[in-house]
Amino acid sequence: MAYKISDDCIMCGACENECPVSAISAGDGKYVIDPETCVECGACAGVCPVDAPKAE
């Protein structure tokens, strides 16, 4: 199941830089993950300072 970024996102950009498949992009007020591109590696969750990316 693809990861999804919660409203806890603080727009720091750490997850976008960590994603190996470039599935993460800046959205309106938070980063978003393209579920079609996400490979469920969890790299984004590992670097997020507020634990915003969650496995759906």
Secondary structure, DSSP 8 states (H G I E B T S, - for coil): --EEE-TT-----HHHHH-TT--EEE-SSSEEE-TTT-----HHHHH-TT--EEE-
